[in-house]
């Protein structure tokens, strides 16, 4: 669909080879385009006719091959010539096939026949379905979700599915379902071994080997375990005035918050107000 002489030349510069069919607006030789348009009207070109001509830069091979119809090709991986052919077993087109008059003449009275075709055409016929196979393998992923906002999510899903497909192709698995089940089990087993960052941010993990209490900072802000009395005094509200949303919080939510904690016990305590000292004394008793 997107094959063009400019694209194939650019791919060759990057070190990639390509072979594919081309449309009449792909930049292919104008003479081939005229032959194709004339053959669509009269079907006069004999079956097996091959026209070849390189581009002006001499980097892309342009071809027009007459099968049931005249097909335009672009290639940077194959050469064209009388010796670049391969014998393939072909079936005679049906009488109802469009523009199959000249193609039926090559078979004569035989319904099937071994005929020579260009090697680049044979390679294209056998390998052109790899993109469709990749789409089918990605479609088997059950984790797809509908993307309603944010283009990054769609790109991430595509990259994620491509990674799954490539991992399956590089593995020794023959069934996609068995590969997915084993992958899920391995990921769950691995997740148990890794300490989540969220738990690390909530506070220090109690270490029984540490003998002394030590106050550390830089933790996630939490309520102090010592400051149990409400920090904010109750405010008097005027009669018939609006009720503020701040007054709806409970006494427990009005306690002092801190980013400090005891590394030995793993509990949050304030740095000031003597909370850390009270915690040490209460724990050592």
DAGIZI-V617601 format. One record per run of one state. SS is the DSSP state (a for helix, b for strand, c for the rest). FROM is the first residue (numbers start at 1). LEN is the number of residues. Records with the same first field share a line. If there is no record, write none. Layout:
BEGIN
SS->FROM-LEN / FROM-LEN
END
This chain:
BEGIN
c->1-4 / 14-5 / 22-8 / 43-7 / 55-6 / 67-3 / 76-9 / 92-9 / 106-6 / 128-2 / 140-11 / 171-5 / 194-3 / 203-12 / 217-5 / 224-21 / 249-3 / 255-2 / 259-2 / 263-5 / 269-6 / 285-1
a->5-9 / 30-13 / 101-5 / 119-9 / 130-10 / 151-20 / 176-18 / 197-6 / 245-4 / 252-3 / 275-10
b->19-3 / 50-5 / 61-6 / 70-6 / 85-7 / 112-7 / 215-2 / 222-2 / 257-2 / 261-2 / 268-1
END
